[in-house]
Amino acid sequence: MRVAGVASLICDNYYLSLNKDAIITACLLHDMGNILKFNFDVFPEEFYGTQGREYWEKVKQGFKEKYGEDEHKAAYAIAEELTVSATVMNLLKSIGFRDAQATFESDDYGLKVTCYSDHRVSPFGITSMHERFEEGRERNMKNRPGKFTKSGFDELAGYWYKVEKQIFAHCKIKPEDITDENVNPLVDGLRSFETKVN
């Protein structure tokens, strides 16, 4: 929800024409399979809400049985079940850290905004891209050692900083304006957002 809120804030303050509905839909769907990579030992018990850890472990097992172990493939399968548009599916499949150079070189600003929005949200709220990358690097080194080398990670991060500059060259707001305080009211409105499907 926060990622979609960030995207909504950017879209509402953008000088170029963007397909806001497609961007918001992709942002809302992109983490639907993330429970598959969730390490239940990392977060404190209160993180699991009223349902508790055991409930979410069962949900994870159900996802694994239905979609397999790859969180990205699970998200794509869920989007296909919803029969989202090709535009949404393309945006959804572009979200991630590894496609930094391709995103930077793309002329599709909807793609840039969608991907960038994901890089502004940590598990605990909205943050700067730098803080998000530091948190992500630490988490990946702990949970997925060998996924990135330091130099490889830094090279990709460099492209994402260039994407941020590209986006905000066409925006009424600055990266510093993307805060929990500015995004939370938009998140509340997104709770009733209707995903357009084919």
PAZAPA-4460 file (N, C-alpha, C; in steps of 0.05 Angstrom, whole numbers, plus 32768, in hexadecimal, padded with zeros to 4 digits):
% residues 198
    n_x    n_y    n_z   ca_x   ca_y   ca_z    c_x    c_y    c_z   seq   type   mol
   8011   7FE8   8000   8000   8000   8000   8011   8019   8000     1      M     A
   8027   8018   800F   8039   8030   8010   8046   8035   7FF5     2      R     A
   804E   8020   7FE7   805B   8023   7FCD   8047   8030   7FBA     3      V     A
   802E   8027   7FBA   8019   8033   7FA9   8014   8050   7FB2     4      A     A
   8016   8055   7FCC   8013   8071   7FD5   8029   8083   7FCB     5      G     A
   8041   8079   7FCB   8058   8089   7FC0   8053   808F   7FA3     6      V     A
   804B   807A   7F94   8046   807D   7F77   802F   8091   7F72     7      A     A
   801B   8090   7F83   8004   80A2   7F80   800D   80BF   7F84     8      S     A
   801D   80C3   7F99   8027   80DE   7F9F   8037   80E9   7F87     9      L     A
   8048   80D8   7F7C   8058   80E1   7F65   8046   80E6   7F4D    10      I     A
   8034   80D4   7F47   8022   80D8   7F30   8012   80F1   7F32    11      C     A
   8008   80F7   7F4A   7FF8   810F   7F4E   8007   8129   7F4B    12      D     A
   8022   8127   7F4B   8033   813F   7F49   8045   813E   7F31    13      N     A
   803D   812F   7F1D   804E   812B   7F06   8046   813C   7EEE    14      Y     A
   805A   8147   7EE0   8055   8158   7EC9   804E   8147   7EB0    15      Y     A
   8059   812F   7EAE   8054   811E   7E97   803B   810D   7E9B    16      L     A
   8030   8104   7E86   8018   80F2   7E88   8021   80D6   7E90    17      S     A
   8014   80CC   7EA5   801A   80B1   7EAF   8000   80A1   7EB1    18      L     A
   8002   8087   7EAD   7FEB   8075   7EB1   7FEA   806E   7ECE    19      N     A
   7FDE   8080   7EDE   7FDD   807D   7EFB   7FD0   8063   7F04    20      K     A
   7FBA   805C   7EF7   7FAC   8043   7EFF   7FBD   802B   7EFC    21      D     A
   7FCC   8029   7EE6   7FDD   8012   7EE1   7FF4   8012   7EF5    22      A     A
   8000   8029   7EFA   8016   802C   7F0D   800D   8023   7F29    23      I     A
   7FF6   802E   7F32   7FEC   8027   7F4D   7FE5   8009   7F4F    24      I     A
   7FD9   7FFE   7F3A   7FD2   7FE2   7F3A   7FEC   7FD1   7F3D    25      T     A
   8000   7FD7   7F2D   8019   7FC8   7F2E   8026   7FCA   7F4A    26      A     A
   8025   7FE2   7F55   8031   7FE6   7F70   8022   7FD6   7F85    27      C     A
   8007   7FD5   7F82   7FF7   7FC6   7F96   7FFC   7FA8   7F94    28      L     A
   8002   7F9E   7F7C   8004   7F82   7F78   8021   7F77   7F7B    29      L     A
   8035   7F88   7F7A   8050   7F7F   7F76   805B   7F6D   7F8C    30      H     A
   8052   7F71   7FA5   805C   7F61   7FBB   8049   7F4B   7FC4    31      D     A
   8036   7F44   7FB3   8022   7F30   7FBB   802E   7F15   7FC2    32      M     A
   8045   7F0F   7FB7   8052   7EF5   7FBC   8068   7EF6   7FD1    33      G     A
   806C   7F0D   7FDC   8084   7F11   7FEE   8084   7F00   8007    34      N     A
   806D   7EF6   800F   806C   7EE5   8026   807E   7ECC   8022    35      I     A
   8082   7EC5   8009   8092   7EAD   8003   80AF   7EB1   800B    36      L     A
   80B9   7EC9   800C   80D5   7ECE   8014   80D7   7ED8   8031    37      K     A
   80C1   7ED9   803E   80C0   7EE4   8059   80CE   7ED3   806E    38      F     A
   80E0   7EDF   807C   80EE   7ED1   8092   80E0   7ED9   80AC    39      N     A
   80D2   7EC6   80B8   80C2   7ECC   80CF   80D3   7ED2   80E8    40      F     A
   80EC   7ECB   80E7   80FE   7ED0   80FF   8108   7EEC   8100    41      D     A
   8105   7EFC   80EB   8111   7F17   80E9   8100   7F2B   80F8    42      V     A
   80E6   7F28   80F8   80D4   7F3D   8103   80C9   7F35   811F    43      F     A
   80C5   7F49   8130   80B9   7F43   814B   809C   7F39   8148    44      P     A
   8093   7F2C   815D   8078   7F20   815D   8062   7F35   8157    45      E     A
   8065   7F4D   8161   8050   7F61   815C   804C   7F69   813F    46      E     A
   8060   7F62   812E   805F   7F68   8112   8049   7F57   8104    47      F     A
   8041   7F41   8110   802E   7F2E   8104   8011   7F35   8109    48      Y     A
   800D   7F4B   8119   7FF1   7F54   811E   7FE1   7F40   812F    49      G     A
   7FC7   7F43   812E   7FB6   7F33   813E   7FB5   7F16   8136    50      T     A
   7FBC   7F10   811C   7FBB   7EF4   8113   7FD2   7EE4   811F    51      Q     A
   7FE9   7EF1   8123   8000   7EE3   812F   8011   7ED5   811A    52      G     A
   8028   7ECD   8122   803C   7EC1   8110   8032   7EA7   8104    53      R     A
   8025   7E96   8113   801C   7E7C   8109   8009   7E7F   80F1    54      E     A
   7FF7   7E92   80F3   7FE5   7E97   80DD   7FF4   7E9E   80C3    55      Y     A
   8008   7EB0   80C5   8016   7EB8   80AD   8028   7EA2   80A3    56      W     A
   8032   7E90   80B4   8041   7E79   80AB   802F   7E67   809A    57      E     A
   8016   7E64   80A2   8003   7E54   8093   7FFD   7E61   8078    58      K     A
   7FFA   7E7B   8078   7FF6   7E8A   805F   800D   7E85   804C    59      V     A
   8025   7E87   8056   803D   7E82   8046   803D   7E66   803A    60      K     A
   8036   7E53   804A   8035   7E37   8041   8021   7E34   802A    61      Q     A
   800A   7E41   802E   7FF5   7E40   8019   7FFE   7E4D   7FFF    62      G     A
   800D   7E63   8001   8018   7E70   7FE9   802C   7E5D   7FDB    63      F     A
   803D   7E50   7FEC   8052   7E3F   7FE1   8045   7E27   7FD2    64      K     A
   802F   7E1C   7FDD   8022   7E06   7FD0   8014   7E0E   7FB6    65      E     A
   800A   7E27   7FB5   7FFC   7E30   7F9E   800E   7E3B   7F88    66      K     A
   8022   7E4B   7F91   8032   7E5A   7F7D   804F   7E52   7F7B    67      Y     A
   8059   7E41   7F8C   8075   7E3A   7F8C   8084   7E4C   7F9F    68      G     A
   809F   7E4D   7F9C   80B0   7E5B   7FB0   80B9   7E76   7FA7    69      E     A
   80B5   7E7E   7F8E   80BF   7E97   7F83   80AA   7EAD   7F87    70      D     A
   80B1   7EC1   7F97   809E   7ED6   7F9E   8095   7EE7   7F86    71      E     A
   80A7   7EEA   7F73   80A1   7EFA   7F5B   808D   7EEB   7F49    72      H     A
   8092   7ED1   7F45   8080   7EC1   7F35   8065   7EBF   7F42    73      K     A
   8064   7EBF   7F5C   804A   7EBE   7F6A   803B   7ED8   7F65    74      A     A
   8049   7EEF   7F67   803B   7F09   7F62   8031   7F0A   7F45    75      A     A
   8040   7F00   7F32   8037   7F00   7F16   801F   7EED   7F13    76      Y     A
   801F   7ED7   7F20   8009   7EC4   7F1E   7FF0   7ED0   7F2A    77      A     A
   7FF2   7EDE   7F40   7FDB   7EEB   7F4C   7FD0   7F01   7F39    78      I     A
   7FE2   7F10   7F2D   7FDA   7F24   7F1A   7FCC   7F18   7F02    79      A     A
   7FD6   7F01   7EF9   7FC8   7EF3   7EE3   7FAD   7EE9   7EEB    80      E     A
   7FAA   7EDF   7F04   7F90   7ED7   7F0E   7F7C   7EEE   7F0E    81      E     A
   7F86   7F06   7F13   7F75   7F1E   7F12   7F71   7F29   7EF6    82      L     A
   7F7F   7F1D   7EE3   7F7F   7F25   7EC6   7F84   7F43   7EC3    83      T     A
   7F9A   7F4C   7ECE   7FA2   7F68   7ECB   7FAB   7F6D   7EAE    84      V     A
   7FAC   7F86   7EA6   7FB4   7F8D   7E8B   7FD2   7F87   7E86    85      S     A
   7FD9   7F86   7E6D   7FF5   7F82   7E65   8007   7F98   7E70    86      A     A
   7FFC   7FB1   7E71   800B   7FC7   7E7B   8012   7FC3   7E99    87      T     A
   7FFE   7FBB   7EA8   8003   7FB6   7EC5   8016   7F9F   7EC8    88      V     A
   8013   7F8A   7EB9   8025   7F73   7EBB   8042   7F7B   7EB4    89      M     A
   8046   7F8B   7EA0   8061   7F94   7E99   806D   7FA5   7EAF    90      N     A
   805D   7FB7   7EBB   8067   7FC7   7ED2   806E   7FB5   7EE9    91      L     A
   805C   7FA2   7EEF   8060   7F90   7F05   807A   7F80   7F02    92      L     A
   807F   7F76   7EEA   8097   7F66   7EE5   80B0   7F77   7EE4    93      K     A
   80AD   7F91   7EE3   80C5   7FA2   7EE2   80CE   7FAB   7EFD    94      S     A
   80BD   7FA8   7F12   80C4   7FB1   7F2C   80DA   7F9F   7F38    95      I     A
   80EE   7FAB   7F42   8105   7F9C   7F4D   811E   7FAD   7F4D    96      G     A
   8132   7FA2   7F58   814C   7FB1   7F5B   815E   7FAC   7F44    97      F     A
   815E   7F94   7F39   8172   7F8B   7F25   816F   7F9A   7F0A    98      R     A
   8157   7FA3   7F02   8153   7FAF   7EE8   8159   7FCD   7EE8    99      D     A
   816B   7FD6   7EF9   8171   7FF2   7EFC   8179   8000   7EE2   100      A     A
   818C   7FF4   7ED4   8196   8001   7EBC   8181   8002   7EA6   101      Q     A
   8172   7FED   7EA3   815C   7FED   7E8F   8147   8001   7E96   102      A     A
   8141   8004   7EAF   812D   8018   7EB8   8138   8034   7EB3   103      T     A
   8151   8039   7EB9   815D   8053   7EB4   815C   805A   7E96   104      F     A
   8162   8046   7E85   8163   804B   7E68   8148   804C   7E5B   105      E     A
   8133   8043   7E68   8118   8043   7E5D   810D   805F   7E5A   106      S     A
   80FB   8062   7E47   80ED   807B   7E43   80D2   807A   7E51   107      D     A
   80CB   8065   7E5E   80B1   8061   7E6C   80B2   806B   7E88   108      D     A
   80A7   8083   7E8C   80A8   808F   7EA7   8094   8081   7EBA   109      Y     A
   8080   8075   7EB0   806E   8064   7EC1   807E   804E   7ECD   110      G     A
   808F   8041   7EBD   80A1   802C   7EC7   80B4   8037   7EDC   111      L     A
   80C0   804E   7ED7   80D3   805A   7EEA   80C5   8060   7F05   112      K     A
   80AD   806C   7F04   809E   8073   7F1C   8096   805A   7F2B   113      V     A
   808D   8046   7F1D   8085   802D   7F2A   809C   8020   7F39   114      T     A
   80B3   801D   7F2C   80CA   8011   7F38   80D5   8022   7F4F   115      C     A
   80D7   803C   7F4A   80E2   804E   7F5E   80D1   804E   7F78   116      Y     A
   80B7   804D   7F75   80A5   804D   7F8C   80AB   8036   7F9F   117      S     A
   80B2   801F   7F94   80B9   8008   7FA4   80D3   800C   7FB4   118      D     A
   80E5   801C   7FA8   80FF   8021   7FB5   80FD   8037   7FCB   119      H     A
   80E5   8041   7FD0   80E2   8055   7FE5   80D4   804B   7FFE   120      R     A
   80CE   8031   7FFE   80BF   8026   8014   80CE   800E   8020   121      V     A
   80D2   8010   803B   80DF   7FFA   804A   80C9   7FEA   8058   122      S     A
   80D0   7FD5   8065   80BB   7FC6   8074   80AE   7FD6   808A   123      P     A
   80BA   7FEC   8092   80AF   7FFC   80A8   80A5   8018   80A0   124      F     A
   80A6   801F   8087   809C   8039   807F   80AB   8044   8067   125      G     A
   80A5   805D   8061   80B2   806B   804B   80CD   8075   8054   126      I     A
   80E0   8073   8042   80FB   807B   8049   8108   8086   8030   127      T     A
   8120   8091   8033   812F   809A   801B   8138   8081   800C   128      S     A
   813F   8085   7FF2   8149   806F   7FE3   8163   8064   7FEE   129      M     A
   8174   8077   7FF8   818D   806F   8003   8189   805D   801C   130      H     A
   8177   8065   802E   8171   8055   8046   8165   803A   803E   131      E     A
   8154   803A   802A   8147   8022   8020   815C   800E   8016   132      R     A
   816F   8019   8006   8184   8007   7FFB   8196   7FFC   8011   133      F     A
   819C   800D   8025   81AD   8003   803B   819F   7FED   804A   134      E     A
   8185   7FF1   804F   8175   7FDD   805D   8173   7FC4   804C   135      E     A
   816E   7FC7   8032   816C   7FB0   8020   8186   7FA1   801E   136      G     A
   819C   7FAF   801D   81B6   7FA2   801B   81BB   7F91   8034   137      R     A
   81B6   7F9C   804B   81BA   7F8E   8064   81A8   7F76   8066   138      E     A
   818F   7F79   805F   817C   7F63   8060   8183   7F4D   804D   139      R     A
   818B   7F54   8034   8192   7F40   8020   81AC   7F31   8028   140      N     A
   81BF   7F3F   8034   81D8   7F32   803C   81D2   7F1E   8052   141      M     A
   81BE   7F24   8063   81B7   7F13   8079   81A6   7EFB   806F   142      K     A
   8192   7F01   805F   817F   7EED   8057   8185   7EDF   803D   143      N     A
   8194   7EEC   802B   819A   7EE1   8011   81B8   7EE7   800A   144      R     A
   81CA   7EDC   8019   81E6   7EE2   8013   81EE   7ED9   7FF7   145      P     A
   81FE   7EE9   7FEA   8207   7EE3   7FCF   81F5   7EEE   7FB9   146      G     A
   81DE   7EFA   7FC1   81CC   7F04   7FAC   81D9   7F1B   7F9D   147      K     A
   81E7   7F2D   7FAB   81F5   7F43   7F9E   8211   7F45   7FA9   148      F     A
   8223   7F4E   7F98   823D   7F56   7FA2   823A   7F74   7FAA   149      T     A
   824C   7F7E   7FBB   824A   7F9A   7FC2   824D   7FAC   7FAA   150      K     A
   8260   7FA7   7F98   8263   7FB8   7F81   824B   7FB5   7F6E   151      S     A
   8240   7F9E   7F6B   8229   7F9A   7F5A   8211   7FA9   7F65   152      G     A
   820D   7FA7   7F80   81F7   7FB5   7F8D   81FA   7FD3   7F89   153      F     A
   8213   7FDD   7F8D   8218   7FFA   7F8B   8213   8004   7F6E   154      D     A
   821B   7FF4   7F5B   8216   7FFC   7F3F   81F8   7FFE   7F39   155      E     A
   81E9   7FEB   7F42   81CC   7FEC   7F3D   81C0   8004   7F4C   156      L     A
   81C8   8008   7F65   81BE   801F   7F74   81C4   8039   7F66   157      A     A
   81DB   803B   7F5A   81E2   8053   7F4B   81CE   8059   7F35   158      G     A
   81C5   8045   7F27   81B1   8049   7F12   8196   8052   7F1E   159      Y     A
   818F   8047   7F35   8176   804F   7F42   8177   806C   7F4A   160      W     A
   818E   8076   7F53   8190   8093   7F5A   818D   80A4   7F41   161      Y     A
   8196   809A   7F2A   8192   80A8   7F11   8174   80A8   7F09   162      K     A
   8167   8092   7F0E   814A   8090   7F08   813B   80A5   7F1A   163      V     A
   8143   80A7   7F33   8136   80BB   7F44   8139   80D7   7F39   164      E     A
   8150   80DE   7F2F   8154   80F8   7F22   8143   80FB   7F0A   165      K     A
   8140   80E6   7EF9   812F   80E8   7EE2   8112   80ED   7EE9   166      Q     A
   8108   80DF   7EFD   80ED   80E2   7F06   80E7   80FF   7F10   167      I     A
   80F8   8108   7F21   80F2   8122   7F2F   80F9   813A   7F1E   168      F     A
   8105   8135   7F06   8109   814B   7EF3   80EE   8152   7EE7   169      A     A
   80D9   8141   7EEA   80BE   8146   7EDE   80A9   8147   7EF4   170      H     A
   80B0   814E   7F0C   809E   814C   7F22   809D   8166   7F32   171      C     A
   8085   816C   7F3D   8082   8184   7F4D   808D   8181   7F69   172      K     A
   8092   8169   7F72   809C   8164   7F8C   80B9   8159   7F8A   173      I     A
   80C6   8158   7FA1   80E1   814D   7FA3   80E1   8133   7FB1   174      K     A
   80F6   8123   7FAF   80F7   8109   7FBD   80F3   810D   7FDC   175      P     A
   80FC   8123   7FE7   80F9   8128   8004   80DC   812B   800C   176      E     A
   80CA   8131   7FF8   80AE   8135   7FFE   809F   811A   8001   177      D     A
   80AC   8105   7FFA   80A0   80EA   7FFD   80A5   80E0   8019   178      I     A
   8092   80E4   802A   8094   80DD   8046   807B   80CE   804F   179      T     A
   807C   80C0   8065   8065   80B3   8070   804E   80C7   8074   180      D     A
   8055   80DE   807D   8040   80F3   8082   8031   80FA   8069   181      E     A
   803F   80FC   8052   8032   8104   8039   8025   80ED   802B   182      N     A
   802F   80D5   8030   8024   80BD   8022   800D   80AF   8030   183      V     A
   800E   80AF   804B   7FF9   80A1   805A   7FDD   80A8   8053   184      N     A
   7FD6   80C2   804E   7FBA   80C8   8046   7FB3   80BB   802B   185      P     A
   7FC7   80B8   8019   7FC2   80AC   7FFF   7FBE   808E   8003   186      L     A
   7FCD   8082   8016   7FCA   8065   801B   7FAD   805F   8024   187      V     A
   7FA3   8070   8036   7F88   806C   803F   7F74   806C   8028   188      D     A
   7F78   807F   8015   7F66   807F   7FFD   7F69   8067   7FEB   189      G     A
   7F81   805C   7FEB   7F86   8045   7FD9   7F79   802B   7FE4   190      L     A
   7F70   802B   7FFC   7F63   8013   8007   7F4A   800D   7FF8   191      R     A
   7F3E   8020   7FEA   7F26   801B   7FDA   7F2C   801C   7FBC   192      S     A
   7F46   801C   7FB5   7F4D   801C   7F98   7F44   8002   7F8B   193      F     A
   7F37   8005   7F74   7F2D   7FED   7F66   7F41   7FE7   7F4F   194      E     A
   7F4D   7FCF   7F51   7F5F   7FC7   7F3C   7F50   7FC1   7F23   195      T     A
   7F58   7FCE   7F0D   7F4B   7FCA   7EF3   7F56   7FB0   7EE7   196      K     A
   7F44   7F9E   7EDF   7F4D   7F85   7ED3   7F40   7F82   7EB8   197      V     A
   7F4C   7F71   7EA8   7F41   7F6C   7E8C   7F27   7F5C   7E8E   198      N     A
***
